[in-house]
Structures are given as C-alpha cells and as structure tokens.
Amino acid sequence: MIQKHMTEQTAIFFSVTKWMFLSTVVGIIIGASVSLFLNILAYSEDSRSLLPFSYYYLLPIALVLTVWIVRTFAPSAEGHGTEKVISAVHKKDAKIDVSVIPVKTLVTIMTIFAGGSVGKEGPAAQIGAGMASLVSSIFKFNKKDRRKLVICGISAGFASVFGTPIAGAIFGVEVLIIGVIMYDVLLPSFIAGFAAFTTAQFLGIEYTYYDLHFFQDVSLDLSLIAKVVLAGLFFGFISDFIITTISKMEKNVKQIKVNMYIKAFVGGLIIVVMTLIFGEQYIGLGLNTIADTLNPNLAVVEDVHWYTFILKTIFTSLSLASGGSGGVITPIFYIGATSGYTFATIVSPEHLTLFAALGFVSVLSATTNSPIASTIMAVELFGIDIAHYAALSAVISFLISGHRSIFPSQILAMKKSELLSVKIGEEVENSTISLGDREIDKLNKLKENFKERRESLSSKNTKKKN
C-alpha cells in the first residue's frame, strides 16, 4: 500500500511540475505577443488624428483589403477568432496554422482602425492558441498534450487582453463544452493566465478596473434581489437577440449572389452612412461608452439611449458579415453595459451603474455559456460587493438564452431544462431541441380535451337551433 501510494504521488508530482513549467513558458510567450498586438492597436487608434478626414470613411476599403488578405494568406483567420479556435480544438486536434497569428493581428488592426465594430479578444485567443500550437509542433507533443497546451493558450490570451487572470483562465476551459469544466486543464490554465497577465503588465500594458463600491457591507435587499432576477431574464433575451442577429446577418449576406469584395465594400458604405446618421459611438471598440455607463460619478450619460444596444448589435453584425475581422466579446460588453443601463433607467434609476455592470457580465455569460467565468470577471473588474448579484444574474441569463451560442462550435453537454429533449454531445449549431415525451403527451391530451369540448359545445348549439 505504501509503495502504491508513493508511486501515485511521485507520478502526480512529475505531472504537476511538467505542466507548471510548460504553462509558465507558454504564458510568458503569449503575454509578450498579446502586448505587442495591444500596443500596435493603441498606436493605430492614436494615429487616426493624422488623417485629413474622418477615419471611418476608410472602412469600405479596409473591409475589401481584409477579405483579400484573409482569403489569400490564412482563410482560418476569418470571422471573430474565438470560434475558429474552439472549432480547431474539437475538430483538428487543436492544430492552429501559424500564419493565422500575423494575419489575424493585421486584419483586426485594420478593421478597428477604420471603425469596424469588432473586439480585440478574438485575435488574442488566436494568438494564444496559435503560439501554444506552435510550441507543441516544435517539441512534437502528442495529441492530448497539444490540446491541453492550446487550451492554456486560449486562457492566457483572454487573461492578458482583459486583465482578468482568473476569469480568463476559467473562460478558456469553460467556453469549449457547455456544462463541463475540464479539471485536468485547470491548473495549467491558471498558471498560463497568471504568467501572461504578469508579462503584459511588466511590458507596460495598463488595464481598466471599475472599483464601484455599491455597498459598504453585503446586506440582504429583497427589493434589489427581485430586480436583479428580472434583469437576469432581460439579459437572457438580449443575448438571444444578439446571437440571432449576428448569425442571421452572416447567413443572409452569404446568400447574396454577389462577389465578396463588392459585398465588403457595400457593407462598409452602409456602416459609414449609419455612422453619419447615428454617431461615432457605435463604431470601433466603443470603450468610452462602456466606461461612461460604469462611471459611478455620472448620473446621466447623454450618448446612451434606450436603443443604443440594438444599434450596436446591428453595427457589429454588419461589420462581421461584411468581412471585418476581430472579436465579438468587446461588442458584447458594450451591448451588455448599455442594455443594463437602459434597464436601470426604467426599473431602478438609483442603481444605474450596478445594472450596467451586471449587464456587462450577464450578457457575456449568456452569449458564450460561461456563467462561472463571467461571475469571477465581475469580481475582478468591479469588486467583491457585486459578487452575489452578478452570480444570480449571470446564471439566470445563461439559462434563459437557451441552447444556443455566439460560438456555434461549442459542444452541448447538458440541457437547461428537464422539460426539453436535447441531444447531448453535438455542436450547438447541429443540436436538436424539442419537448420531452411526457410534455408532448401532456400537450396532446390538452389538445384532445379542447377538441372534445369544442365538439360538445358545437353539438349543443346545433340542438338549440333545431
């Protein structure tokens, strides 16, 4: 027994040591790579002022160039990044084409510089996964170790781009399979996330945190809890709207039988016209609008209207469908924060910032099926006081959004209601959802009873007429 115990502990020790070393090295590499990407992106945004005209006039040309570069050099760099990484983990033994890293970096910077409504986390995820895949290829890792290291790369990419090492690590593990967290990857993901985050900070990357301090102590407020529950339902429906709009826009644009370069140019023109009509706050990253809704010192934010989150969804959908390259999570943060702010103006005006913060993480939770990572992100970004409210809202919105995702390659490993029949183990885009057999029987019985009552009433009316 003692020898068996010693053998077990020795094997675990060597395994832990191995993955601590590998994940640390990979985390440092990814932290440095993401830092380079973020610095170039910041420089490109600052250089907009050098143009003699409004920067978004370049968007039609930028989208055409983006489509050409992606199609020519790295077709897998198309779209919003994270989805391609998830698909590679599930379908390609986590093999990522190295060419994706420079191509995705370039086209995302071009898209954001010209005003495309996309995010910066997609490239970070692909940079992380691509670097981890490259390391795996150099040292000839087996399929299992490659997959594990690439998941660490995803976690490191998210941790270093948002400045949330714990949430980033959990997100990289949670986002792959709905309803399952792979505990064997948890430790290396944490280490990779911390290493990447620390490296990025060392290299001068600054992150924005919102120390909101809603309450001096955590007290039970039944009225506020009821409003948070209502908000969770609202955010779930908002998330469904986002997923549906982005997927429908992409499908509809693909069905148009016109050259893709023409579609990219026309899509860019439409966004330019919409920007002239509605304003510049809907294009680009939109970080200023997010910051405004989360600023406790501002009671009124002039640029946030009740329809702001709807317009941002349309701008983002059109940017991606027209060939724009970048992430989708930063726009989701924008939509979540502004929809939460709108909800609060109607339901709880004294808690504008609280509900903006809840929307920020709850819409992320529902669109990406990551309630645990989203709750932890709320704590890392907004402080511990929001934790219990964020958890409640994030989980409710996660359930209400149904069996769908902004990442259609996610694998379903759970059903969100016992009343439904869900095929487990399928990708979200291929999943079949229906009522369970018992529920179908109940509905059929109700229909039969209704039919019998209708026939009975009809018979009585006929007799009265006679």
C-alpha positions, 0 to 999 in steps of 0.5 A: 500500500505504501509503495502504491501510494508513493508511486501515485504521488511521485507520478502526480508530482512529475505531472504537476511540475511538467505542466507548471513549467510548460504553462509558465513558458507558454504564458510568458510567450503569449503575454509578450505577443498579446502586448505587442498586438495591444500596443500596435492597436493603441498606436493605430487608434492614436494615429487616426488624428493624422488623417485629413478626414474622418477615419471611418470613411476608410472602412469600405476599403479596409473591409475589401483589403481584409477579405483579400488578405484573409482569403489569400494568406490564412482563410482560418483567420476569418470571422471573430477568432474565438470560434475558429479556435474552439472549432480547431480544438474539437475538430483538428486536434487543436492544430492552429496554422501559424500564419493565422497569428500575423494575419489575424493581428493585421486584419483586426488592426485594420478593421478597428482602425477604420471603425469596424465594430469588432473586439480585440479578444478574438485575435488574442485567443488566436494568438494564444492558441496559435503560439501554444500550437506552435510550441507543441509542433516544435517539441512534437507533443502528442495529441492530448498534450497539444490540446491541453497546451492550446487550451492554456493558450486560449486562457492566457490570451483572454487573461492578458487582453482583459486583465482578468487572470482568473476569469480568463483562465476559467473562460478558456476551459469553460467556453469549449463544452457547455456544462463541463469544466475540464479539471485536468486543464485547470491548473495549467490554465491558471498558471498560463493566465497568471504568467501572461497577465504578469508579462503584459503588465511588466511590458507596460500594458495598463488595464481598466478596473471599475472599483464601484463600491455599491455597498459598504457591507453585503446586506440582504435587499429583497427589493434589489434581489427581485430586480436583479432576477428580472434583469437576469431574464432581460439579459437572457433575451438580449443575448438571444437577440444578439446571437440571432442577429449576428448569425442571421446577418452572416447567413443572409449576406452569404446568400447574396449572389454577389462577389465578396469584395463588392459585398465588403465594400457595400457593407462598409458604405452602409456602416459609414452612412449609419455612422453619419446618421447615428454617431461615432459611438457605435463604431470601433471598440466603443470603450468610452461608452462602456466606461461612461455607463460604469462611471459611478460619478455620472448620473446621466450619460447623454450618448446612451439611449434606450436603443443604443444596444440594438444599434450596436448589435446591428453595427457589429453584425454588419461589420462581421458579415461584411468581412471585418475581422476581430472579436465579438466579446468587446461588442458584447460588453458594450451591448451588455453595459448599455442594455443594463443601463437602459434597464436601470433607467426604467426599473431602478434609476438609483442603481444605474451603474450596478445594472450596467455592470451586471449587464456587462457580465450577464450578457457575456455569460449568456452569449458564450455559456460561461456563467462561472467565468463571467461571475469571477470577471465581475469580481475582478473588474468591479469588486467583491460587493457585486459578487452575489448579484452578478452570480444570480444574474449571470446564471439566470441569463445563461439559462434563459438564452437557451441552447444556443451560442455566439460560438456555434462550435461549442459542444452541448453537454447538458440541457437547461431544462428537464422539460426539453429533449436535447441531444447531448454531445453535438455542436450547438449549431447541429443540436436538436431541441424539442419537448420531452415525451411526457410534455408532448403527451401532456400537450396532446391530451390538452389538445384532445380535451379542447377538441372534445369540448369544442365538439360538445359545445358545437353539438349543443348549439346545433340542438338549440337551433333545431 
